[in-house]
């Protein structure tokens, strides 16, 4: 089976407080975009085999796709089969785009079909939660409000189709490091999540783009000035709005017109190592 494993962006990201277990309670609007890895899965007699086009990625139990396959077999008590997974990575690694989480989600979705186990979306998301906070959303896909640690999901109406420019500078950012630097009590600006949800219901792309906000951006941008440089280029090229995705370092801009998007791309080439022009992608799990 071949399956596409799509990236996500954060339209909003608010951190409410730190929990006793070390995680943070968040409130954020997530959106799938049409940038994807391609996974090819094949049944084998036993074991789990991972191959990838990136030589520096682990292919053992350190790879989250491996962990997903192992969890699937263990949860469903499947002992007489194995799986070979070939991952063609296109989503940048450690970029704030859920590249690993979406691979894990794709493995669970594909294996559920290949092994005819008939798990529903909620069951797959509960399984995915054991792998990481973003995995349940990556299983669901589309436009959604994420709460709790990111695992309590409310599906929203599809966001209006928009042109999205993604730009990742040549740095990698640790999510744990950024959350470790965040002082929740010092947050003075937060996204108006409810206003964005209303704008989504009204299909108002201008209000959505102008209201986007990510509280982690100030933390990451303090350490990496390139974040604001990319944002300024996006906005100066005609983006309706521009923010960092997740804990970074990828910055995205929402554009109404292809010409403006291409203008931004040309200006970003000197400071970004990975640049993509994509569209929002609105099919959720039930429609794939």
ZADO-1210 file (C-alpha; in nm, 4 decimals, padded with zeros to 6 digits):
<atoms>
<atom x="00.0000" y="00.0000" z="00.0000" code="UNK" pos="1"/>
<atom x="00.1155" y="00.3519" z="-00.0746" code="UNK" pos="2"/>
<atom x="-00.0055" y="00.6414" z="00.1396" code="UNK" pos="3"/>
<atom x="00.0613" y="01.0136" z="00.1516" code="UNK" pos="4"/>
<atom x="00.1665" y="01.1529" z="00.4872" code="UNK" pos="5"/>
<atom x="00.0782" y="01.5244" z="00.4974" code="UNK" pos="6"/>
<atom x="00.2324" y="01.8087" z="00.6970" code="UNK" pos="7"/>
<atom x="00.0428" y="02.0424" z="00.9308" code="UNK" pos="8"/>
<atom x="00.0620" y="02.4083" z="01.0191" code="UNK" pos="9"/>
<atom x="-00.0649" y="02.5915" z="01.3264" code="UNK" pos="10"/>
<atom x="-00.3101" y="02.8692" z="01.2446" code="UNK" pos="11"/>
<atom x="-00.3052" y="02.9535" z="01.6157" code="UNK" pos="12"/>
<atom x="-00.1016" y="02.8152" z="01.9049" code="UNK" pos="13"/>
<atom x="-00.1736" y="02.9144" z="02.2641" code="UNK" pos="14"/>
<atom x="-00.0119" y="02.7570" z="02.5714" code="UNK" pos="15"/>
<atom x="-00.2447" y="02.7784" z="02.8714" code="UNK" pos="16"/>
<atom x="-00.0407" y="02.6275" z="03.1542" code="UNK" pos="17"/>
<atom x="00.2122" y="02.3628" z="03.2500" code="UNK" pos="18"/>
<atom x="00.0781" y="02.0349" z="03.3816" code="UNK" pos="19"/>
<atom x="00.2136" y="01.8302" z="03.6702" code="UNK" pos="20"/>
<atom x="00.3255" y="01.5594" z="03.4256" code="UNK" pos="21"/>
<atom x="00.5550" y="01.8090" z="03.2515" code="UNK" pos="22"/>
<atom x="00.3374" y="01.8551" z="02.9433" code="UNK" pos="23"/>
<atom x="00.1601" y="02.1820" z="02.8633" code="UNK" pos="24"/>
<atom x="-00.2116" y="02.2370" z="02.8082" code="UNK" pos="25"/>
<atom x="-00.2575" y="02.4046" z="02.4721" code="UNK" pos="26"/>
<atom x="-00.5334" y="02.5468" z="02.2577" code="UNK" pos="27"/>
<atom x="-00.4565" y="02.5635" z="01.8880" code="UNK" pos="28"/>
<atom x="-00.6090" y="02.5435" z="01.5438" code="UNK" pos="29"/>
<atom x="-00.4350" y="02.2937" z="01.3186" code="UNK" pos="30"/>
<atom x="-00.4515" y="02.2731" z="00.9408" code="UNK" pos="31"/>
<atom x="-00.3247" y="02.0115" z="00.6955" code="UNK" pos="32"/>
<atom x="-00.1324" y="02.1315" z="00.3907" code="UNK" pos="33"/>
<atom x="-00.0567" y="01.9516" z="00.0675" code="UNK" pos="34"/>
<atom x="00.3113" y="01.8887" z="00.1394" code="UNK" pos="35"/>
<atom x="00.3640" y="01.5205" z="00.2010" code="UNK" pos="36"/>
<atom x="00.5981" y="01.2283" z="00.2466" code="UNK" pos="37"/>
<atom x="00.5148" y="00.9093" z="00.0577" code="UNK" pos="38"/>
<atom x="00.5129" y="00.5807" z="00.2487" code="UNK" pos="39"/>
<atom x="00.5142" y="00.2427" z="00.0771" code="UNK" pos="40"/>
<atom x="00.4159" y="-00.0453" z="00.3051" code="UNK" pos="41"/>
<atom x="00.4523" y="-00.4146" z="00.2244" code="UNK" pos="42"/>
<atom x="00.3670" y="-00.7201" z="00.4339" code="UNK" pos="43"/>
<atom x="00.6578" y="-00.9504" z="00.5162" code="UNK" pos="44"/>
<atom x="00.6783" y="-01.2738" z="00.7160" code="UNK" pos="45"/>
<atom x="00.7990" y="-01.1155" z="01.0392" code="UNK" pos="46"/>
<atom x="00.9743" y="-00.8155" z="01.1875" code="UNK" pos="47"/>
<atom x="00.9696" y="-00.4444" z="01.1054" code="UNK" pos="48"/>
<atom x="01.1944" y="-00.2991" z="00.8365" code="UNK" pos="49"/>
<atom x="01.2302" y="00.0751" z="00.7739" code="UNK" pos="50"/>
<atom x="01.4004" y="00.2386" z="00.4767" code="UNK" pos="51"/>
<atom x="01.4232" y="00.6113" z="00.4061" code="UNK" pos="52"/>
<atom x="01.5818" y="00.8419" z="00.1500" code="UNK" pos="53"/>
<atom x="01.7531" y="01.0431" z="00.4259" code="UNK" pos="54"/>
<atom x="02.0690" y="00.8652" z="00.5461" code="UNK" pos="55"/>
<atom x="02.0735" y="01.0425" z="00.8837" code="UNK" pos="56"/>
<atom x="01.7284" y="00.9222" z="00.9905" code="UNK" pos="57"/>
<atom x="01.7190" y="00.6171" z="01.2209" code="UNK" pos="58"/>
<atom x="01.5648" y="00.2999" z="01.0787" code="UNK" pos="59"/>
<atom x="01.5274" y="00.1134" z="01.4088" code="UNK" pos="60"/>
<atom x="01.2993" y="00.1582" z="01.7103" code="UNK" pos="61"/>
<atom x="01.4129" y="00.5225" z="01.7355" code="UNK" pos="62"/>
<atom x="01.2073" y="00.5988" z="01.4242" code="UNK" pos="63"/>
<atom x="00.8481" y="00.6903" z="01.5134" code="UNK" pos="64"/>
<atom x="00.7169" y="00.4995" z="01.2096" code="UNK" pos="65"/>
<atom x="00.8844" y="00.1875" z="01.3502" code="UNK" pos="66"/>
<atom x="00.7263" y="00.2592" z="01.6900" code="UNK" pos="67"/>
<atom x="00.3852" y="00.2966" z="01.5230" code="UNK" pos="68"/>
<atom x="00.4133" y="-00.0417" z="01.3492" code="UNK" pos="69"/>
<atom x="00.5339" y="-00.2056" z="01.6706" code="UNK" pos="70"/>
<atom x="00.2471" y="-00.0507" z="01.8680" code="UNK" pos="71"/>
<atom x="-00.0047" y="-00.1690" z="01.6074" code="UNK" pos="72"/>
<atom x="00.1197" y="-00.5293" z="01.6203" code="UNK" pos="73"/>
<atom x="00.1370" y="-00.5330" z="02.0016" code="UNK" pos="74"/>
<atom x="-00.2029" y="-00.3694" z="02.0572" code="UNK" pos="75"/>
<atom x="-00.3814" y="-00.6065" z="01.8192" code="UNK" pos="76"/>
<atom x="-00.1749" y="-00.9086" z="01.9256" code="UNK" pos="77"/>
<atom x="-00.0544" y="-00.9806" z="01.5721" code="UNK" pos="78"/>
<atom x="00.2449" y="-01.2149" z="01.6025" code="UNK" pos="79"/>
<atom x="00.2500" y="-01.3942" z="01.2677" code="UNK" pos="80"/>
<atom x="00.3274" y="-01.1039" z="01.0330" code="UNK" pos="81"/>
<atom x="00.5724" y="-00.8241" z="00.9690" code="UNK" pos="82"/>
<atom x="00.5882" y="-00.4998" z="00.7741" code="UNK" pos="83"/>
<atom x="00.8396" y="-00.3262" z="00.5492" code="UNK" pos="84"/>
<atom x="00.8045" y="00.0535" z="00.5320" code="UNK" pos="85"/>
<atom x="00.9831" y="00.2713" z="00.2775" code="UNK" pos="86"/>
<atom x="00.9592" y="00.6423" z="00.3620" code="UNK" pos="87"/>
<atom x="01.0246" y="00.9040" z="00.0935" code="UNK" pos="88"/>
<atom x="01.0781" y="01.2173" z="00.3041" code="UNK" pos="89"/>
<atom x="00.9816" y="01.5532" z="00.1554" code="UNK" pos="90"/>
<atom x="00.8697" y="01.7285" z="00.4748" code="UNK" pos="91"/>
<atom x="01.1728" y="01.8888" z="00.6446" code="UNK" pos="92"/>
<atom x="01.2819" y="01.7227" z="00.9701" code="UNK" pos="93"/>
<atom x="01.2519" y="01.9084" z="01.3044" code="UNK" pos="94"/>
<atom x="01.0663" y="02.1899" z="01.1315" code="UNK" pos="95"/>
<atom x="00.7419" y="02.2394" z="01.3259" code="UNK" pos="96"/>
<atom x="00.5412" y="02.0623" z="01.0536" code="UNK" pos="97"/>
<atom x="00.4766" y="01.7296" z="01.2330" code="UNK" pos="98"/>
<atom x="00.6896" y="01.5370" z="00.9854" code="UNK" pos="99"/>
<atom x="00.7483" y="01.2473" z="01.2237" code="UNK" pos="100"/>
<atom x="00.3992" y="01.2444" z="01.3726" code="UNK" pos="101"/>
<atom x="00.2356" y="01.2361" z="01.0311" code="UNK" pos="102"/>
<atom x="00.4505" y="00.9362" z="00.9318" code="UNK" pos="103"/>
<atom x="00.3338" y="00.7520" z="01.2441" code="UNK" pos="104"/>
<atom x="-00.0281" y="00.8427" z="01.1653" code="UNK" pos="105"/>
<atom x="00.0071" y="00.7161" z="00.8081" code="UNK" pos="106"/>
<atom x="00.1519" y="00.3849" z="00.9291" code="UNK" pos="107"/>
<atom x="-00.1446" y="00.3268" z="01.1632" code="UNK" pos="108"/>
<atom x="-00.3983" y="00.4222" z="00.8947" code="UNK" pos="109"/>
<atom x="-00.2355" y="00.2021" z="00.6305" code="UNK" pos="110"/>
<atom x="-00.1831" y="-00.1018" z="00.8548" code="UNK" pos="111"/>
<atom x="-00.5435" y="-00.0811" z="00.9739" code="UNK" pos="112"/>
<atom x="-00.6497" y="-00.1228" z="00.6106" code="UNK" pos="113"/>
<atom x="-00.3843" y="-00.3785" z="00.5147" code="UNK" pos="114"/>
<atom x="-00.4558" y="-00.6069" z="00.8091" code="UNK" pos="115"/>
<atom x="-00.8348" y="-00.5504" z="00.7872" code="UNK" pos="116"/>
<atom x="-00.8571" y="-00.4714" z="01.1593" code="UNK" pos="117"/>
<atom x="-01.1503" y="-00.2289" z="01.1143" code="UNK" pos="118"/>
<atom x="-01.0463" y="00.0172" z="01.3845" code="UNK" pos="119"/>
<atom x="-01.2452" y="00.3400" z="01.3680" code="UNK" pos="120"/>
<atom x="-01.0947" y="00.6889" z="01.3698" code="UNK" pos="121"/>
<atom x="-01.1286" y="00.7312" z="01.7470" code="UNK" pos="122"/>
<atom x="-00.9587" y="00.3986" z="01.8141" code="UNK" pos="123"/>
<atom x="-00.6711" y="00.4886" z="01.5827" code="UNK" pos="124"/>
<atom x="-00.6356" y="00.8294" z="01.7486" code="UNK" pos="125"/>
<atom x="-00.6257" y="00.6705" z="02.0955" code="UNK" pos="126"/>
<atom x="-00.3490" y="00.4426" z="01.9736" code="UNK" pos="127"/>
<atom x="-00.1669" y="00.7348" z="01.8129" code="UNK" pos="128"/>
<atom x="-00.1768" y="00.9341" z="02.1381" code="UNK" pos="129"/>
<atom x="00.0711" y="00.6848" z="02.2854" code="UNK" pos="130"/>
<atom x="00.3226" y="00.7863" z="02.0179" code="UNK" pos="131"/>
<atom x="00.3006" y="01.1648" z="02.0472" code="UNK" pos="132"/>
<atom x="00.0655" y="01.4581" z="02.1047" code="UNK" pos="133"/>
<atom x="00.0390" y="01.5503" z="01.7339" code="UNK" pos="134"/>
<atom x="-00.0300" y="01.1977" z="01.6071" code="UNK" pos="135"/>
<atom x="-00.4077" y="01.1954" z="01.6788" code="UNK" pos="136"/>
<atom x="-00.4482" y="01.5183" z="01.4811" code="UNK" pos="137"/>
<atom x="-00.2411" y="01.3792" z="01.1938" code="UNK" pos="138"/>
<atom x="-00.4759" y="01.0796" z="01.1833" code="UNK" pos="139"/>
<atom x="-00.7813" y="01.3073" z="01.1747" code="UNK" pos="140"/>
<atom x="-00.6449" y="01.5713" z="00.9351" code="UNK" pos="141"/>
<atom x="-00.8259" y="01.8742" z="00.7914" code="UNK" pos="142"/>
<atom x="-00.9096" y="02.1773" z="01.0063" code="UNK" pos="143"/>
<atom x="-00.9391" y="02.1130" z="01.3795" code="UNK" pos="144"/>
<atom x="-00.9233" y="02.2713" z="01.7231" code="UNK" pos="145"/>
<atom x="-00.6743" y="02.0869" z="01.9444" code="UNK" pos="146"/>
<atom x="-00.6872" y="02.1126" z="02.3237" code="UNK" pos="147"/>
<atom x="-00.5401" y="01.9288" z="02.6231" code="UNK" pos="148"/>
<atom x="-00.1852" y="01.8345" z="02.5219" code="UNK" pos="149"/>
<atom x="-00.3068" y="01.8538" z="02.1622" code="UNK" pos="150"/>
<atom x="-00.4991" y="01.5279" z="02.1715" code="UNK" pos="151"/>
<atom x="-00.8533" y="01.6565" z="02.2408" code="UNK" pos="152"/>
<atom x="-00.9759" y="01.7354" z="01.8925" code="UNK" pos="153"/>
<atom x="-01.2825" y="01.9132" z="01.7565" code="UNK" pos="154"/>
<atom x="-01.3247" y="01.8999" z="01.3799" code="UNK" pos="155"/>
<atom x="-01.4002" y="02.2429" z="01.2304" code="UNK" pos="156"/>
<atom x="-01.5449" y="02.3348" z="00.8908" code="UNK" pos="157"/>
<atom x="-01.2793" y="02.3182" z="00.6178" code="UNK" pos="158"/>
<atom x="-01.0662" y="02.6290" z="00.6046" code="UNK" pos="159"/>
<atom x="-01.0955" y="02.8228" z="00.2767" code="UNK" pos="160"/>
<atom x="-00.8503" y="02.6959" z="00.0167" code="UNK" pos="161"/>
<atom x="-00.5451" y="02.9200" z="00.0283" code="UNK" pos="162"/>
<atom x="-00.1945" y="02.9435" z="-00.1102" code="UNK" pos="163"/>
<atom x="00.0605" y="02.8743" z="00.1618" code="UNK" pos="164"/>
<atom x="00.4329" y="02.9478" z="00.1331" code="UNK" pos="165"/>
<atom x="00.6432" y="02.7459" z="00.3763" code="UNK" pos="166"/>
<atom x="01.0011" y="02.8554" z="00.4458" code="UNK" pos="167"/>
<atom x="01.2412" y="02.6704" z="00.6752" code="UNK" pos="168"/>
<atom x="01.5780" y="02.8297" z="00.7526" code="UNK" pos="169"/>
<atom x="01.8842" y="02.5985" z="00.7748" code="UNK" pos="170"/>
<atom x="01.8448" y="02.5333" z="01.1482" code="UNK" pos="171"/>
<atom x="01.6700" y="02.2666" z="01.3544" code="UNK" pos="172"/>
<atom x="01.4711" y="02.3470" z="01.6655" code="UNK" pos="173"/>
<atom x="01.3949" y="02.1140" z="01.9549" code="UNK" pos="174"/>
<atom x="01.0322" y="02.1325" z="02.0677" code="UNK" pos="175"/>
<atom x="01.1353" y="02.0325" z="02.4209" code="UNK" pos="176"/>
<atom x="01.3951" y="02.3112" z="02.4289" code="UNK" pos="177"/>
<atom x="01.1464" y="02.5803" z="02.3223" code="UNK" pos="178"/>
<atom x="00.8812" y="02.4667" z="02.5710" code="UNK" pos="179"/>
<atom x="01.1534" y="02.4582" z="02.8370" code="UNK" pos="180"/>
<atom x="01.2338" y="02.8238" z="02.7648" code="UNK" pos="181"/>
<atom x="00.8673" y="02.9328" z="02.7646" code="UNK" pos="182"/>
<atom x="00.7467" y="03.1169" z="03.0735" code="UNK" pos="183"/>
<atom x="00.3683" y="03.0834" z="03.0598" code="UNK" pos="184"/>
<atom x="00.3201" y="03.3479" z="03.3278" code="UNK" pos="185"/>
<atom x="00.5039" y="03.6008" z="03.1086" code="UNK" pos="186"/>
<atom x="00.2830" y="03.5589" z="02.8011" code="UNK" pos="187"/>
<atom x="00.1220" y="03.8968" z="02.7307" code="UNK" pos="188"/>
<atom x="-00.0210" y="03.8347" z="02.3823" code="UNK" pos="189"/>
<atom x="-00.2396" y="03.5412" z="02.2898" code="UNK" pos="190"/>
<atom x="-00.4381" y="03.4441" z="01.9808" code="UNK" pos="191"/>
<atom x="-00.8113" y="03.5124" z="01.9760" code="UNK" pos="192"/>
<atom x="-00.8921" y="03.1513" z="01.8977" code="UNK" pos="193"/>
<atom x="-01.2692" y="03.1997" z="01.9046" code="UNK" pos="194"/>
<atom x="-01.2459" y="03.4865" z="01.6537" code="UNK" pos="195"/>
<atom x="-01.0450" y="03.2626" z="01.4191" code="UNK" pos="196"/>
<atom x="-01.3011" y="02.9836" z="01.4560" code="UNK" pos="197"/>
<atom x="-01.5770" y="03.2314" z="01.3645" code="UNK" pos="198"/>
<atom x="-01.3737" y="03.3444" z="01.0644" code="UNK" pos="199"/>
<atom x="-01.3394" y="02.9810" z="00.9547" code="UNK" pos="200"/>
<atom x="-01.7162" y="02.9355" z="00.9806" code="UNK" pos="201"/>
<atom x="-01.7571" y="03.2563" z="00.7753" code="UNK" pos="202"/>
<atom x="-01.4916" y="03.1424" z="00.5245" code="UNK" pos="203"/>
<atom x="-01.3119" y="03.4753" z="00.5731" code="UNK" pos="204"/>
<atom x="-00.9525" y="03.4040" z="00.4717" code="UNK" pos="205"/>
<atom x="-00.8421" y="03.7641" z="00.5359" code="UNK" pos="206"/>
<atom x="-00.9648" y="03.7567" z="00.8972" code="UNK" pos="207"/>
<atom x="-00.8082" y="03.4129" z="00.9472" code="UNK" pos="208"/>
<atom x="-00.4696" y="03.5207" z="00.8125" code="UNK" pos="209"/>
<atom x="-00.4593" y="03.8503" z="01.0005" code="UNK" pos="210"/>
<atom x="-00.5621" y="03.6870" z="01.3280" code="UNK" pos="211"/>
<atom x="-00.3014" y="03.4093" z="01.3233" code="UNK" pos="212"/>
<atom x="-00.0744" y="03.4010" z="01.6294" code="UNK" pos="213"/>
<atom x="00.1677" y="03.1567" z="01.7920" code="UNK" pos="214"/>
<atom x="00.2879" y="03.2209" z="02.1492" code="UNK" pos="215"/>
<atom x="00.5983" y="03.0040" z="02.0943" code="UNK" pos="216"/>
<atom x="00.7176" y="03.2340" z="01.8167" code="UNK" pos="217"/>
<atom x="00.8554" y="03.4955" z="02.0557" code="UNK" pos="218"/>
<atom x="01.0659" y="03.2275" z="02.2285" code="UNK" pos="219"/>
<atom x="01.2117" y="03.0786" z="01.9096" code="UNK" pos="220"/>
<atom x="01.2586" y="03.4161" z="01.7377" code="UNK" pos="221"/>
<atom x="01.4569" y="03.5431" z="02.0368" code="UNK" pos="222"/>
<atom x="01.7160" y="03.2735" z="01.9715" code="UNK" pos="223"/>
<atom x="01.6938" y="03.2772" z="01.5927" code="UNK" pos="224"/>
<atom x="01.6503" y="03.6217" z="01.4367" code="UNK" pos="225"/>
<atom x="01.5955" y="03.4648" z="01.0955" code="UNK" pos="226"/>
<atom x="01.2366" y="03.3875" z="01.2000" code="UNK" pos="227"/>
<atom x="01.1397" y="03.7551" z="01.1921" code="UNK" pos="228"/>
<atom x="01.3390" y="03.8138" z="00.8743" code="UNK" pos="229"/>
<atom x="01.1359" y="03.5477" z="00.6974" code="UNK" pos="230"/>
<atom x="00.8098" y="03.6899" z="00.8333" code="UNK" pos="231"/>
<atom x="00.8990" y="04.0375" z="00.7131" code="UNK" pos="232"/>
<atom x="00.9762" y="03.9087" z="00.3634" code="UNK" pos="233"/>
<atom x="00.6433" y="03.7232" z="00.3540" code="UNK" pos="234"/>
<atom x="00.4443" y="04.0264" z="00.4634" code="UNK" pos="235"/>
<atom x="00.6423" y="04.2604" z="00.2393" code="UNK" pos="236"/>
<atom x="00.5664" y="04.0370" z="-00.0569" code="UNK" pos="237"/>
<atom x="00.1920" y="04.0539" z="-00.0037" code="UNK" pos="238"/>
<atom x="00.1097" y="03.7799" z="00.2473" code="UNK" pos="239"/>
<atom x="-00.2222" y="03.8313" z="00.4255" code="UNK" pos="240"/>
<atom x="-00.0554" y="03.7013" z="00.7400" code="UNK" pos="241"/>
<atom x="00.2572" y="03.5135" z="00.8440" code="UNK" pos="242"/>
<atom x="00.3551" y="03.3193" z="01.1581" code="UNK" pos="243"/>
<atom x="00.5839" y="03.0399" z="01.2708" code="UNK" pos="244"/>
<atom x="00.4434" y="02.6873" z="01.2766" code="UNK" pos="245"/>
<atom x="00.4678" y="02.4823" z="01.5966" code="UNK" pos="246"/>
<atom x="00.7950" y="02.5381" z="01.7803" code="UNK" pos="247"/>
<atom x="00.9591" y="02.6310" z="01.4510" code="UNK" pos="248"/>
<atom x="01.1681" y="02.7090" z="01.2715" code="UNK" pos="249"/>
<atom x="00.9387" y="02.6913" z="00.9668" code="UNK" pos="250"/>
<atom x="00.7496" y="03.0133" z="00.8958" code="UNK" pos="251"/>
<atom x="00.4497" y="03.0212" z="00.6649" code="UNK" pos="252"/>
<atom x="00.2539" y="03.2935" z="00.4913" code="UNK" pos="253"/>
<atom x="-00.0986" y="03.2842" z="00.3509" code="UNK" pos="254"/>
<atom x="-00.1388" y="03.4434" z="00.0096" code="UNK" pos="255"/>
<atom x="-00.4389" y="03.5252" z="-00.2071" code="UNK" pos="256"/>
<atom x="-00.2429" y="03.5392" z="-00.5314" code="UNK" pos="257"/>
<atom x="00.0164" y="03.3110" z="-00.6916" code="UNK" pos="258"/>
<atom x="00.2178" y="03.6120" z="-00.8140" code="UNK" pos="259"/>
<atom x="00.2685" y="03.7397" z="-00.4583" code="UNK" pos="260"/>
<atom x="00.3597" y="03.3920" z="-00.3377" code="UNK" pos="261"/>
<atom x="00.6249" y="03.3530" z="-00.6085" code="UNK" pos="262"/>
<atom x="00.7607" y="03.6983" z="-00.5259" code="UNK" pos="263"/>
<atom x="00.8114" y="03.5848" z="-00.1661" code="UNK" pos="264"/>
<atom x="00.9801" y="03.2627" z="-00.2790" code="UNK" pos="265"/>
<atom x="01.2335" y="03.4531" z="-00.4883" code="UNK" pos="266"/>
<atom x="01.3240" y="03.6784" z="-00.1964" code="UNK" pos="267"/>
<atom x="01.3435" y="03.3913" z="00.0520" code="UNK" pos="268"/>
<atom x="01.5971" y="03.1845" z="-00.1411" code="UNK" pos="269"/>
<atom x="01.8938" y="03.3529" z="00.0296" code="UNK" pos="270"/>
<atom x="01.7876" y="03.2745" z="00.3871" code="UNK" pos="271"/>
<atom x="01.5688" y="02.9611" z="00.3686" code="UNK" pos="272"/>
<atom x="01.6970" y="02.6117" z="00.2944" code="UNK" pos="273"/>
<atom x="01.3554" y="02.4607" z="00.2218" code="UNK" pos="274"/>
<atom x="01.0763" y="02.6530" z="00.0482" code="UNK" pos="275"/>
<atom x="00.7419" y="02.5129" z="-00.0661" code="UNK" pos="276"/>
<atom x="00.4331" y="02.6640" z="-00.2272" code="UNK" pos="277"/>
<atom x="00.1354" y="02.4474" z="-00.1331" code="UNK" pos="278"/>
<atom x="-00.2393" y="02.4652" z="-00.0731" code="UNK" pos="279"/>
<atom x="-00.4412" y="02.3960" z="00.2376" code="UNK" pos="280"/>
<atom x="-00.5724" y="02.0394" z="00.2294" code="UNK" pos="281"/>
<atom x="-00.9125" y="01.9771" z="00.3770" code="UNK" pos="282"/>
<atom x="-00.9953" y="01.6068" z="00.3534" code="UNK" pos="283"/>
<atom x="-01.0063" y="01.4378" z="00.6933" code="UNK" pos="284"/>
<atom x="-00.9541" y="01.0690" z="00.7758" code="UNK" pos="285"/>
<atom x="-01.3119" y="00.9700" z="00.7027" code="UNK" pos="286"/>
<atom x="-01.2810" y="01.0997" z="00.3470" code="UNK" pos="287"/>
<atom x="-00.9467" y="00.9440" z="00.2523" code="UNK" pos="288"/>
</atoms>
